[in-house]
Amino acid sequence: MILHNTLYQTITMPDTSNGQYCEKILLNRKKEIFQAHFPNLPILPGACLVQISKELIENRLQQKIQITHFKNLKFLKTINPDEFPEIFICFSYQKTELQSNPISQIRRLKPTANKSQISYSYAASITFSKDEHLFCKLDYHFITQ
């Protein structure tokens, strides 16, 4: 994980029965990225939101993933770590049909000790929020590596 335990810390929430997972993250306001983005008005960059969502899914799957394409990417409200030092991320993912993702045709075979490892395609849906504030909605497809 690149940003975990540096830019943010996670507090795992209890799993829901409907396949949705939620994590509370605590932002580290002292990180340099907030000095550069922006000096007098710190904002968590959108690229960091994507990376955080990727890291949380990788942690849940215990496997690296590669985002193949975005279906929806909406940044609705900026996240200022002074105003919102903690936020909630809820996400779900499900396997998709191999044929439904023509970009990657996901049956990538990797040789590992005379075996082939199948990579699966997934659709993910992620929201970043705090109380009544909805910061970001992401819907993307990824493959396992």
C-alpha positions as CSV (number, residue, x, y, z in Angstrom):
1,M,0.0,0.0,0.0
2,I,1.3,3.4,-0.9
3,L,-0.8,5.9,1.0
4,H,-2.0,3.7,3.9
5,N,-0.3,4.6,7.2
6,T,1.2,7.7,5.7
7,L,-1.6,9.8,4.3
8,Y,-4.4,8.0,6.1
9,Q,-5.1,5.4,8.7
10,T,-8.1,3.1,8.6
11,I,-10.6,2.0,11.2
12,T,-12.5,-1.0,9.9
13,M,-16.2,-0.9,10.4
14,P,-18.4,-4.1,10.8
15,D,-19.3,-5.7,7.5
16,T,-22.8,-5.4,6.3
17,S,-24.8,-8.4,5.2
18,N,-25.4,-7.0,1.7
19,G,-21.8,-7.1,0.5
20,Q,-21.0,-3.5,1.2
21,Y,-17.9,-2.7,3.2
22,C,-17.2,0.6,5.1
23,E,-14.0,2.0,6.5
24,K,-13.4,5.1,8.5
25,I,-10.2,6.8,7.4
26,L,-8.3,9.4,9.5
27,L,-6.4,11.8,7.3
28,N,-2.8,12.9,8.3
29,R,-3.0,16.7,7.9
30,K,0.8,16.9,8.3
31,K,1.6,15.2,5.0
32,E,3.4,17.3,2.4
33,I,0.6,16.8,-0.1
34,F,-1.6,19.1,1.8
35,Q,1.1,21.8,1.8
36,A,1.3,21.7,-2.0
37,H,-2.4,21.1,-2.7
38,F,-3.0,23.9,-1.7
39,P,-0.8,26.0,0.7
40,N,-3.6,28.0,2.4
41,L,-6.5,25.7,1.6
42,P,-5.6,22.0,1.9
43,I,-7.6,19.7,-0.3
44,L,-7.3,15.9,-0.7
45,P,-6.5,15.4,-4.4
46,G,-8.9,13.3,-6.5
47,A,-6.0,11.0,-7.5
48,C,-5.5,10.2,-3.8
49,L,-9.2,9.3,-3.5
50,V,-8.9,6.8,-6.4
51,Q,-5.7,5.4,-4.9
52,I,-7.3,5.1,-1.4
53,S,-10.3,3.2,-2.9
54,K,-7.9,0.9,-4.8
55,E,-5.9,0.2,-1.6
56,L,-9.0,-0.6,0.4
57,I,-10.2,-3.1,-2.2
58,E,-6.8,-4.7,-2.4
59,N,-6.8,-5.1,1.4
60,R,-10.2,-6.7,1.3
61,L,-9.3,-9.1,-1.5
62,Q,-5.8,-9.7,-0.2
63,Q,-4.7,-9.3,-3.8
64,K,-3.4,-6.5,-6.1
65,I,-5.8,-5.0,-8.6
66,Q,-5.5,-3.0,-11.7
67,I,-8.2,-0.5,-12.6
68,T,-9.1,-1.0,-16.3
69,H,-11.6,1.8,-16.8
70,F,-14.0,4.1,-15.0
71,K,-17.7,4.0,-15.6
72,N,-18.4,7.0,-13.3
73,L,-16.1,9.4,-11.6
74,K,-17.8,12.3,-9.7
75,F,-16.1,14.7,-7.3
76,L,-18.9,16.5,-5.6
77,K,-17.3,18.3,-2.7
78,T,-13.7,18.9,-1.7
79,I,-12.2,17.2,1.3
80,N,-10.4,19.7,3.5
81,P,-8.6,17.7,6.2
82,D,-9.0,20.6,8.7
83,E,-12.7,20.5,8.3
84,F,-13.0,16.7,7.7
85,P,-10.1,14.9,9.4
86,E,-12.1,11.7,9.2
87,I,-14.3,10.4,6.4
88,F,-16.2,7.2,5.6
89,I,-15.6,5.1,2.5
90,C,-18.2,2.5,1.6
91,F,-17.6,0.2,-1.3
92,S,-18.9,-2.9,-2.9
93,Y,-17.6,-5.0,-5.8
94,Q,-18.8,-8.0,-7.8
95,K,-17.4,-10.3,-10.5
96,T,-18.5,-9.4,-13.9
97,E,-18.9,-11.5,-17.1
98,L,-15.6,-11.8,-18.9
99,Q,-17.2,-10.8,-22.2
100,S,-18.7,-7.6,-20.7
101,N,-15.3,-5.9,-20.5
102,P,-13.8,-5.7,-24.0
103,I,-11.0,-3.4,-23.0
104,S,-9.1,-6.0,-21.1
105,Q,-10.6,-9.4,-22.1
106,I,-9.8,-10.5,-18.7
107,R,-8.6,-14.1,-19.0
108,R,-5.0,-13.0,-18.6
109,L,-2.8,-16.1,-17.9
110,K,0.3,-15.7,-15.9
111,P,2.8,-18.5,-15.7
112,T,3.6,-19.4,-12.1
113,A,5.5,-22.6,-11.5
114,N,4.0,-24.5,-14.4
115,K,0.5,-23.2,-13.5
116,S,-1.6,-20.5,-15.0
117,Q,-3.4,-18.0,-12.8
118,I,-6.7,-16.6,-14.0
119,S,-7.4,-12.9,-13.5
120,Y,-11.0,-12.0,-12.8
121,S,-12.9,-8.9,-13.8
122,Y,-14.9,-6.9,-11.2
123,A,-17.2,-3.9,-11.1
124,A,-16.7,-1.6,-8.0
125,S,-18.8,1.1,-6.6
126,I,-17.3,3.5,-4.0
127,T,-18.5,6.5,-2.0
128,F,-16.6,8.9,0.2
129,S,-18.8,10.7,2.7
130,K,-19.1,12.2,6.2
131,D,-22.5,12.8,7.8
132,E,-24.7,14.5,5.2
133,H,-21.7,15.4,3.0
134,L,-21.1,13.3,-0.1
135,F,-17.6,14.0,-1.4
136,C,-17.0,11.5,-4.2
137,K,-18.6,8.6,-6.1
138,L,-16.5,6.2,-8.1
139,D,-17.6,3.3,-10.3
140,Y,-14.9,1.4,-12.1
141,H,-13.9,-1.9,-13.4
142,F,-10.8,-3.7,-12.2
143,I,-9.0,-7.0,-12.7
144,T,-7.1,-9.0,-10.1
145,Q,-3.4,-9.5,-10.6
